[in-house]
Amino acid sequence: MADFKDRVVLITGSSSGIGAATALHFAKYGAKLALVARNLAKLEEVAEQCRTSGSPEVVVISQDLSNEEGCDSAMEETLQHFKALDVLINNAGMMHTENLQKLTGRQLDEAMDINVKSALKLTQLATKSLEKSPLKAIVNVSSIAGLRASTGSLAYKISKAAMDQLTRCSALELAPKGIRVNSVNPGVIDTDFFVNSGLSEKASDNFVKEKSKKIHALGRCGQPEEVAKAIAFLASLDASFICGQTLAVDGGRSITCPS
C-alpha cells in the first residue's frame, strides 16, 4: 500500500506473533517503524527482518507497558526520533487461563493493565501527532473473545470486551479530529501466544491445530499474516470511511455453534 511509504507506525507487542507479522507487513510497504515490547532480543530480531524487508528506518523500544511510565517512555522515544506519528497499533496483550472460580483480582488487574490501559494511555498520548497525519489511524488488536462468550480465561475475555468498547468510545471522541479508531478481533491464530500464557506446547498445539478445525467455520486456525493484512487495511486510506468498528478475523468462529 503506497499509503505507508515513509509513514511512521508504532506497533506494541511487536516482538512476536501478530505484532511481529504486522511489523513485517508494514515494512514491505516502506513504513518507518517504532517497535515496542519487553523482550529486547526478540525485538532486535524482528527489527532486522523489517529492515531487510524494506523498512527505511526501525526504532526498537524496550518498555513494559503495564504501567503509565512505560507508555509515556514508548511514545516519547517514538516522537523524539521520528518527530511524527501516522498510525498507532495497540497490539500488546497477555492472557491468564483461569476460569471464574480460580481467577484472582490481581490477575484481572494484570490483564486490564496490559490489554486495555496501555491502549488507552497510548491513544491519549498519540492524539496530537495523529491529527497532523494524512492517515490518522488507530487499530486495536482485540479478540473474538471480546465479542463472544466462552468458558475459561475469564480475565482475558473481560479485558478484550473492554478494549472493544474503548475502540467504539474513543472513535466517537476522535472522529471530529479526523482520527479513525477500529479494532481487529482475531480467532485462534497460529502463534506462541498460548504457550506464553502458560499452556504446555502439547496443549497449545492441540488447541491451535486440532480444536480450531471444529470451532472455526473454515476448519483451521488463522495465520498471523492474515491478521496483519486486516490491520494494514484498517490503517490505510482504503478504509477512510470505516470508524469505530470491530472486524472479526476469525475464520467464521463468531458464526459457528459453540463446541
Residue pairs with C-beta under 8 A, 6 or more apart in sequence:
1 29
1 232
1 236
1 238
2 29
3 29
3 135
3 235
3 236
3 237
3 238
4 26
4 29
4 30
4 31
4 86
4 87
4 232
4 235
4 236
5 29
5 30
5 31
6 30
6 31
6 32
6 56
7 31
7 32
7 86
7 87
7 133
7 135
8 31
8 32
8 33
8 34
8 78
8 82
8 84
8 85
8 86
8 87
9 26
9 31
9 32
9 33
9 34
9 86
9 87
9 88
9 89
9 235
10 33
10 34
10 36
10 74
10 75
10 78
10 85
10 87
10 88
10 89
10 122
10 126
11 19
11 22
11 23
11 26
11 33
11 34
11 35
11 36
11 89
11 91
12 19
12 36
12 37
12 65
12 74
12 89
12 90
12 91
12 92
12 118
12 122
13 19
13 36
13 37
13 91
13 92
13 93
13 141
14 20
14 22
14 23
14 33
14 35
14 36
14 37
14 43
14 46
14 91
15 35
15 37
15 38
15 39
15 42
15 43
15 46
16 37
16 39
16 42
16 46
16 191
16 192
16 196
17 189
17 191
17 192
17 193
17 224
18 91
18 141
18 186
18 189
18 191
18 224
18 227
18 228
18 231
19 37
19 89
19 91
19 92
19 141
20 42
20 46
20 224
21 223
21 224
21 225
21 227
21 228
22 89
22 91
22 224
22 227
22 228
22 231
22 232
23 33
23 35
23 46
23 47
23 50
24 46
24 49
24 50
24 53
24 228
25 225
25 228
25 229
25 231
25 232
26 33
26 50
26 55
26 87
26 232
27 33
27 49
27 50
27 51
27 53
27 54
27 55
27 58
28 53
28 54
29 54
29 232
30 54
30 55
30 56
31 55
31 87
32 55
32 56
32 57
32 58
32 82
33 47
33 50
33 55
33 57
33 58
33 59
34 59
34 61
34 74
34 77
34 78
34 81
34 82
35 43
35 46
35 47
35 50
35 58
35 59
35 60
35 61
36 43
36 61
36 62
36 63
36 65
36 74
36 92
37 43
37 62
37 63
37 92
38 62
38 63
38 64
39 62
40 60
40 62
43 60
43 61
43 62
44 60
47 58
47 60
50 58
51 58
57 82
59 77
59 78
59 81
59 82
61 73
61 74
61 77
61 78
63 70
63 71
63 73
63 74
63 77
64 70
65 71
65 74
65 92
65 114
65 118
65 122
66 110
66 113
66 114
66 117
66 118
67 113
68 117
68 121
70 118
71 118
71 121
71 122
71 125
72 121
72 125
74 122
75 122
75 125
75 126
78 85
79 85
79 129
84 129
84 132
84 133
85 126
85 129
85 130
85 133
86 130
86 133
86 134
86 135
86 136
86 137
87 133
87 135
87 137
87 138
87 139
87 235
88 122
88 123
88 126
88 130
88 137
88 138
88 139
89 138
89 139
89 140
89 141
89 231
89 235
90 118
90 119
90 122
90 123
90 138
90 139
90 140
90 141
90 163
91 141
92 114
92 115
92 118
92 119
93 114
93 115
93 141
93 143
93 193
94 110
94 111
94 114
94 115
94 156
94 196
94 197
95 111
95 153
95 155
95 156
95 193
95 194
95 197
96 103
96 107
96 110
96 111
96 153
96 155
96 156
96 197
96 198
97 152
97 153
97 197
97 198
97 199
98 104
98 107
98 152
98 153
98 154
98 155
99 151
99 152
99 153
99 154
100 154
103 154
103 155
107 155
108 155
108 158
108 159
110 155
111 155
111 156
111 158
111 159
112 155
112 158
112 159
112 162
114 159
115 156
115 159
115 160
115 162
115 163
116 159
116 162
116 163
116 166
119 140
119 163
119 166
120 166
120 170
123 138
123 166
123 170
123 174
123 181
126 138
127 174
127 177
127 179
130 136
130 137
130 138
130 177
130 179
131 177
131 178
131 179
134 237
135 235
135 236
135 237
136 177
136 178
136 179
136 180
137 179
137 180
137 182
137 234
137 235
137 236
137 239
138 170
138 174
138 179
138 180
138 181
138 182
139 181
139 182
139 183
139 184
139 231
139 234
139 235
140 163
140 166
140 167
140 181
140 182
140 183
140 184
141 183
141 184
141 186
141 227
141 231
142 160
142 163
142 164
142 167
142 183
142 184
142 185
142 246
143 156
143 157
143 160
143 185
143 186
144 185
144 186
144 187
144 248
144 250
144 253
144 254
145 153
145 156
145 157
145 160
145 161
146 157
146 160
146 161
146 162
146 163
146 164
146 185
146 246
147 161
147 164
147 185
147 246
147 248
147 254
148 253
148 254
149 157
150 157
150 258
153 197
160 185
163 183
164 183
164 185
164 246
167 181
167 182
167 183
167 244
167 245
167 246
168 244
168 246
170 181
171 180
171 181
171 182
171 243
171 244
172 244
174 180
174 181
175 243
175 244
180 234
180 239
180 240
180 242
180 243
181 243
181 244
182 234
182 239
182 242
182 243
182 244
182 245
182 246
182 247
183 245
183 246
183 247
184 227
184 230
184 231
184 234
184 246
184 247
184 249
185 246
185 247
185 248
185 249
185 250
185 254
186 222
186 227
186 249
186 250
187 212
187 215
187 216
187 221
187 222
187 248
187 249
187 250
187 251
187 253
187 254
188 207
188 208
188 211
188 212
188 215
188 216
188 221
188 222
188 253
189 208
189 221
189 222
189 223
189 224
189 226
189 227
190 208
190 209
190 221
190 222
190 223
190 224
191 224
192 204
194 203
194 204
194 207
194 208
195 201
195 204
199 207
208 221
209 221
211 259
212 219
212 220
212 221
212 251
213 219
213 220
214 259
215 253
215 256
215 258
215 259
216 222
216 250
216 251
216 252
216 253
216 256
217 251
217 252
217 253
217 255
217 256
218 251
218 252
219 251
220 251
221 251
222 249
222 250
222 251
226 249
227 249
230 247
230 249
233 239
234 242
234 245
234 247
248 254
